[in-house]
Amino acid sequence: MTLNHPTCWAILLAGGGGQRFQATSPEPLNKLMIALHHRPVLAWSAQRLLACEAISGVILVCPDPMRSPYQKMLQSHLAIASKPILTATAGTSRAQSVASGLTALANLQTPPDFVLVHDGARPLISQTLIDRVLAPLFEGQAEAVIAGLPVRDTIKKIAGQWVAETLTREHLMAAQTPQAFSFPLLHQAHRLAQQSTCATDDAQLIEAMGYPVHWVLGDPKNLKLTISDDLSILSAYSSGQ
């Protein structure tokens, strides 16, 4: 049933160590602080979430030593300051970090109806994609929604140096964030999982509970900064935005 005035907060994940990026970078860098056209990666992500009319505020989940540097950086780079940006302490896994953000939301005077989870390392999230992910929730069609891109390449399952199986790509997609959920449902999923380190995204926990997960078309430009070579692609995509 569609809610009359639903509320939604975003959890912005900024707790990863960036090991794959560090392994491919010639110098040690915090990838979330790297500038894309004079604005840090994390500021791009935060700005686009805050600009969404449906989102009431953002929970930034980060390591405690980075809390002050990130807050100061965002204050100097964000054009929208009318919505709250709260912080929560990142865990040692993605699941633990999301759980920390959910706890912060549960402690609000009025917890939200919905929560959107996004990786801080995906700076070029578009308003169109945010709206597309949130629409099934706000319209009462689903309680869990993810963005994804159909797989174009032939996918092989491997065992060591050998191909074990060729998978049927028509039933495969690459999941992205944002992912959006009923807040009570996702909160329950993380409590049941007891902050499992195995889940690589939140939809996996919802699936484990037996709930259906709706998917909408993602965006090829919604690239995650994972290795240093991704910077040149993101820079090209962000030019003029």
Contacts in CASP RR format, 6 or more apart in sequence:
PFRMAT RR
TARGET T0000
AUTHOR 0000-0000-0000
METHOD contacts of the structure
MODEL  1
MTLNHPTCWAILLAGGGGQRFQATSPEPLNKLMIALHHRPVLAWSAQRLL
ACEAISGVILVCPDPMRSPYQKMLQSHLAIASKPILTATAGTSRAQSVAS
GLTALANLQTPPDFVLVHDGARPLISQTLIDRVLAPLFEGQAEAVIAGLP
VRDTIKKIAGQWVAETLTREHLMAAQTPQAFSFPLLHQAHRLAQQSTCAT
DDAQLIEAMGYPVHWVLGDPKNLKLTISDDLSILSAYSSGQ
1 140 0 8 1.000
2 138 0 8 1.000
2 139 0 8 1.000
2 140 0 8 1.000
3 113 0 8 1.000
3 138 0 8 1.000
3 140 0 8 1.000
6 113 0 8 1.000
6 114 0 8 1.000
6 137 0 8 1.000
6 138 0 8 1.000
7 56 0 8 1.000
7 110 0 8 1.000
7 112 0 8 1.000
7 113 0 8 1.000
7 114 0 8 1.000
8 54 0 8 1.000
8 55 0 8 1.000
8 56 0 8 1.000
8 112 0 8 1.000
8 113 0 8 1.000
8 114 0 8 1.000
8 115 0 8 1.000
8 116 0 8 1.000
8 134 0 8 1.000
8 137 0 8 1.000
8 180 0 8 1.000
9 55 0 8 1.000
9 56 0 8 1.000
9 57 0 8 1.000
9 58 0 8 1.000
9 59 0 8 1.000
9 105 0 8 1.000
9 108 0 8 1.000
9 112 0 8 1.000
9 114 0 8 1.000
9 115 0 8 1.000
9 116 0 8 1.000
9 183 0 8 1.000
10 49 0 8 1.000
10 52 0 8 1.000
10 55 0 8 1.000
10 57 0 8 1.000
10 58 0 8 1.000
10 59 0 8 1.000
10 115 0 8 1.000
10 116 0 8 1.000
10 117 0 8 1.000
10 118 0 8 1.000
10 178 0 8 1.000
11 58 0 8 1.000
11 59 0 8 1.000
11 61 0 8 1.000
11 98 0 8 1.000
11 101 0 8 1.000
11 102 0 8 1.000
11 105 0 8 1.000
11 115 0 8 1.000
11 116 0 8 1.000
11 117 0 8 1.000
11 118 0 8 1.000
12 42 0 8 1.000
12 45 0 8 1.000
12 46 0 8 1.000
12 49 0 8 1.000
12 58 0 8 1.000
12 59 0 8 1.000
12 60 0 8 1.000
12 61 0 8 1.000
12 118 0 8 1.000
12 120 0 8 1.000
13 61 0 8 1.000
13 90 0 8 1.000
13 94 0 8 1.000
13 97 0 8 1.000
13 98 0 8 1.000
13 117 0 8 1.000
13 118 0 8 1.000
13 119 0 8 1.000
13 120 0 8 1.000
14 32 0 8 1.000
14 42 0 8 1.000
14 60 0 8 1.000
14 61 0 8 1.000
14 62 0 8 1.000
14 66 0 8 1.000
14 70 0 8 1.000
14 90 0 8 1.000
14 120 0 8 1.000
15 61 0 8 1.000
15 62 0 8 1.000
15 63 0 8 1.000
15 66 0 8 1.000
15 90 0 8 1.000
15 91 0 8 1.000
15 97 0 8 1.000
16 90 0 8 1.000
16 94 0 8 1.000
16 97 0 8 1.000
18 31 0 8 1.000
20 226 0 8 1.000
20 227 0 8 1.000
21 29 0 8 1.000
21 31 0 8 1.000
21 225 0 8 1.000
21 226 0 8 1.000
21 227 0 8 1.000
21 228 0 8 1.000
22 28 0 8 1.000
22 29 0 8 1.000
23 227 0 8 1.000
24 227 0 8 1.000
24 228 0 8 1.000
24 229 0 8 1.000
25 228 0 8 1.000
26 228 0 8 1.000
30 66 0 8 1.000
31 41 0 8 1.000
31 121 0 8 1.000
31 225 0 8 1.000
32 40 0 8 1.000
32 41 0 8 1.000
32 42 0 8 1.000
32 70 0 8 1.000
32 120 0 8 1.000
32 121 0 8 1.000
33 40 0 8 1.000
33 41 0 8 1.000
33 42 0 8 1.000
33 69 0 8 1.000
33 73 0 8 1.000
34 40 0 8 1.000
34 41 0 8 1.000
34 225 0 8 1.000
34 231 0 8 1.000
35 41 0 8 1.000
36 44 0 8 1.000
36 123 0 8 1.000
36 231 0 8 1.000
36 234 0 8 1.000
36 235 0 8 1.000
36 238 0 8 1.000
37 235 0 8 1.000
37 238 0 8 1.000
37 239 0 8 1.000
37 240 0 8 1.000
37 241 0 8 1.000
39 47 0 8 1.000
39 77 0 8 1.000
40 73 0 8 1.000
40 77 0 8 1.000
41 120 0 8 1.000
41 121 0 8 1.000
41 123 0 8 1.000
41 225 0 8 1.000
41 234 0 8 1.000
42 70 0 8 1.000
42 73 0 8 1.000
42 74 0 8 1.000
42 120 0 8 1.000
42 123 0 8 1.000
43 73 0 8 1.000
43 74 0 8 1.000
43 77 0 8 1.000
43 78 0 8 1.000
44 123 0 8 1.000
44 124 0 8 1.000
44 238 0 8 1.000
45 118 0 8 1.000
45 119 0 8 1.000
45 120 0 8 1.000
45 121 0 8 1.000
45 122 0 8 1.000
45 123 0 8 1.000
45 125 0 8 1.000
46 58 0 8 1.000
46 60 0 8 1.000
46 74 0 8 1.000
46 78 0 8 1.000
46 85 0 8 1.000
46 120 0 8 1.000
47 77 0 8 1.000
47 78 0 8 1.000
47 79 0 8 1.000
47 80 0 8 1.000
48 123 0 8 1.000
48 124 0 8 1.000
48 125 0 8 1.000
48 126 0 8 1.000
48 127 0 8 1.000
48 130 0 8 1.000
49 55 0 8 1.000
49 57 0 8 1.000
49 58 0 8 1.000
49 116 0 8 1.000
49 118 0 8 1.000
49 125 0 8 1.000
49 130 0 8 1.000
50 57 0 8 1.000
50 58 0 8 1.000
50 78 0 8 1.000
50 80 0 8 1.000
50 83 0 8 1.000
50 85 0 8 1.000
51 80 0 8 1.000
51 127 0 8 1.000
52 127 0 8 1.000
52 130 0 8 1.000
52 131 0 8 1.000
52 134 0 8 1.000
54 130 0 8 1.000
54 131 0 8 1.000
54 134 0 8 1.000
54 138 0 8 1.000
55 83 0 8 1.000
55 116 0 8 1.000
55 130 0 8 1.000
56 83 0 8 1.000
56 84 0 8 1.000
56 112 0 8 1.000
57 83 0 8 1.000
57 84 0 8 1.000
57 85 0 8 1.000
57 86 0 8 1.000
58 83 0 8 1.000
58 84 0 8 1.000
58 85 0 8 1.000
58 86 0 8 1.000
59 86 0 8 1.000
59 87 0 8 1.000
59 88 0 8 1.000
59 101 0 8 1.000
59 104 0 8 1.000
59 105 0 8 1.000
60 70 0 8 1.000
60 71 0 8 1.000
60 74 0 8 1.000
60 85 0 8 1.000
60 86 0 8 1.000
60 87 0 8 1.000
60 88 0 8 1.000
61 87 0 8 1.000
61 88 0 8 1.000
61 89 0 8 1.000
61 90 0 8 1.000
61 97 0 8 1.000
61 98 0 8 1.000
61 100 0 8 1.000
61 101 0 8 1.000
62 70 0 8 1.000
62 87 0 8 1.000
62 89 0 8 1.000
62 90 0 8 1.000
63 89 0 8 1.000
63 90 0 8 1.000
64 89 0 8 1.000
67 87 0 8 1.000
70 87 0 8 1.000
71 85 0 8 1.000
71 87 0 8 1.000
74 85 0 8 1.000
75 81 0 8 1.000
86 104 0 8 1.000
87 104 0 8 1.000
88 97 0 8 1.000
88 100 0 8 1.000
88 101 0 8 1.000
88 103 0 8 1.000
88 104 0 8 1.000
89 100 0 8 1.000
90 96 0 8 1.000
90 97 0 8 1.000
90 100 0 8 1.000
91 97 0 8 1.000
91 100 0 8 1.000
92 197 0 8 1.000
93 195 0 8 1.000
93 196 0 8 1.000
93 197 0 8 1.000
94 199 0 8 1.000
94 200 0 8 1.000
94 201 0 8 1.000
95 190 0 8 1.000
95 193 0 8 1.000
95 195 0 8 1.000
95 196 0 8 1.000
95 197 0 8 1.000
95 198 0 8 1.000
95 199 0 8 1.000
95 205 0 8 1.000
96 195 0 8 1.000
96 197 0 8 1.000
98 117 0 8 1.000
98 186 0 8 1.000
98 190 0 8 1.000
98 202 0 8 1.000
99 190 0 8 1.000
99 195 0 8 1.000
102 115 0 8 1.000
102 183 0 8 1.000
102 186 0 8 1.000
102 187 0 8 1.000
102 190 0 8 1.000
105 111 0 8 1.000
105 112 0 8 1.000
105 115 0 8 1.000
105 183 0 8 1.000
105 187 0 8 1.000
106 187 0 8 1.000
111 183 0 8 1.000
112 183 0 8 1.000
113 182 0 8 1.000
113 183 0 8 1.000
114 134 0 8 1.000
114 137 0 8 1.000
114 138 0 8 1.000
114 180 0 8 1.000
114 181 0 8 1.000
114 182 0 8 1.000
114 183 0 8 1.000
115 180 0 8 1.000
115 181 0 8 1.000
115 183 0 8 1.000
115 186 0 8 1.000
116 130 0 8 1.000
116 133 0 8 1.000
116 134 0 8 1.000
116 178 0 8 1.000
116 179 0 8 1.000
116 180 0 8 1.000
116 181 0 8 1.000
117 177 0 8 1.000
117 178 0 8 1.000
117 179 0 8 1.000
117 180 0 8 1.000
117 181 0 8 1.000
117 186 0 8 1.000
117 202 0 8 1.000
118 125 0 8 1.000
118 177 0 8 1.000
118 178 0 8 1.000
118 179 0 8 1.000
119 177 0 8 1.000
119 224 0 8 1.000
121 224 0 8 1.000
121 225 0 8 1.000
121 226 0 8 1.000
122 176 0 8 1.000
122 177 0 8 1.000
122 222 0 8 1.000
122 223 0 8 1.000
122 224 0 8 1.000
122 225 0 8 1.000
123 225 0 8 1.000
123 234 0 8 1.000
123 238 0 8 1.000
124 219 0 8 1.000
124 221 0 8 1.000
124 222 0 8 1.000
124 223 0 8 1.000
124 234 0 8 1.000
124 237 0 8 1.000
124 238 0 8 1.000
124 241 0 8 1.000
125 177 0 8 1.000
125 178 0 8 1.000
125 219 0 8 1.000
125 222 0 8 1.000
126 219 0 8 1.000
126 221 0 8 1.000
126 222 0 8 1.000
128 219 0 8 1.000
129 147 0 8 1.000
129 178 0 8 1.000
129 218 0 8 1.000
129 219 0 8 1.000
129 222 0 8 1.000
130 178 0 8 1.000
132 147 0 8 1.000
132 216 0 8 1.000
132 217 0 8 1.000
132 218 0 8 1.000
133 145 0 8 1.000
133 146 0 8 1.000
133 147 0 8 1.000
133 178 0 8 1.000
133 179 0 8 1.000
133 180 0 8 1.000
133 216 0 8 1.000
134 145 0 8 1.000
134 180 0 8 1.000
135 141 0 8 1.000
135 216 0 8 1.000
136 142 0 8 1.000
136 145 0 8 1.000
136 214 0 8 1.000
136 216 0 8 1.000
137 143 0 8 1.000
137 145 0 8 1.000
137 180 0 8 1.000
137 181 0 8 1.000
137 182 0 8 1.000
141 214 0 8 1.000
142 212 0 8 1.000
142 213 0 8 1.000
142 214 0 8 1.000
143 181 0 8 1.000
143 182 0 8 1.000
143 185 0 8 1.000
143 206 0 8 1.000
143 211 0 8 1.000
144 179 0 8 1.000
144 180 0 8 1.000
144 181 0 8 1.000
144 182 0 8 1.000
144 185 0 8 1.000
144 186 0 8 1.000
144 203 0 8 1.000
144 206 0 8 1.000
144 211 0 8 1.000
144 212 0 8 1.000
144 213 0 8 1.000
144 214 0 8 1.000
145 179 0 8 1.000
145 180 0 8 1.000
145 181 0 8 1.000
145 213 0 8 1.000
145 214 0 8 1.000
145 215 0 8 1.000
145 216 0 8 1.000
146 175 0 8 1.000
146 176 0 8 1.000
146 177 0 8 1.000
146 179 0 8 1.000
146 180 0 8 1.000
146 201 0 8 1.000
146 203 0 8 1.000
146 213 0 8 1.000
146 214 0 8 1.000
146 215 0 8 1.000
146 216 0 8 1.000
147 175 0 8 1.000
147 176 0 8 1.000
147 177 0 8 1.000
147 178 0 8 1.000
147 179 0 8 1.000
147 215 0 8 1.000
147 216 0 8 1.000
147 217 0 8 1.000
147 218 0 8 1.000
147 219 0 8 1.000
147 222 0 8 1.000
148 173 0 8 1.000
148 174 0 8 1.000
148 175 0 8 1.000
148 176 0 8 1.000
148 215 0 8 1.000
148 216 0 8 1.000
148 217 0 8 1.000
148 218 0 8 1.000
149 173 0 8 1.000
149 174 0 8 1.000
149 176 0 8 1.000
149 217 0 8 1.000
149 218 0 8 1.000
149 219 0 8 1.000
149 220 0 8 1.000
150 169 0 8 1.000
150 172 0 8 1.000
150 173 0 8 1.000
151 169 0 8 1.000
151 172 0 8 1.000
151 173 0 8 1.000
151 174 0 8 1.000
152 169 0 8 1.000
153 169 0 8 1.000
154 166 0 8 1.000
154 169 0 8 1.000
155 166 0 8 1.000
155 167 0 8 1.000
155 169 0 8 1.000
155 172 0 8 1.000
156 163 0 8 1.000
156 164 0 8 1.000
156 165 0 8 1.000
156 166 0 8 1.000
156 167 0 8 1.000
157 163 0 8 1.000
157 164 0 8 1.000
157 165 0 8 1.000
157 166 0 8 1.000
157 167 0 8 1.000
158 164 0 8 1.000
173 215 0 8 1.000
175 201 0 8 1.000
175 203 0 8 1.000
175 215 0 8 1.000
176 218 0 8 1.000
176 219 0 8 1.000
176 222 0 8 1.000
176 224 0 8 1.000
177 201 0 8 1.000
179 201 0 8 1.000
179 202 0 8 1.000
179 203 0 8 1.000
181 202 0 8 1.000
181 206 0 8 1.000
185 206 0 8 1.000
185 209 0 8 1.000
185 211 0 8 1.000
186 202 0 8 1.000
186 205 0 8 1.000
186 206 0 8 1.000
188 209 0 8 1.000
189 202 0 8 1.000
189 205 0 8 1.000
189 206 0 8 1.000
189 208 0 8 1.000
189 209 0 8 1.000
190 202 0 8 1.000
190 205 0 8 1.000
192 205 0 8 1.000
192 209 0 8 1.000
193 199 0 8 1.000
193 205 0 8 1.000
193 208 0 8 1.000
196 205 0 8 1.000
199 205 0 8 1.000
199 208 0 8 1.000
203 213 0 8 1.000
206 213 0 8 1.000
207 213 0 8 1.000
221 237 0 8 1.000
223 230 0 8 1.000
223 233 0 8 1.000
223 234 0 8 1.000
223 237 0 8 1.000
224 230 0 8 1.000
225 231 0 8 1.000
225 234 0 8 1.000
END
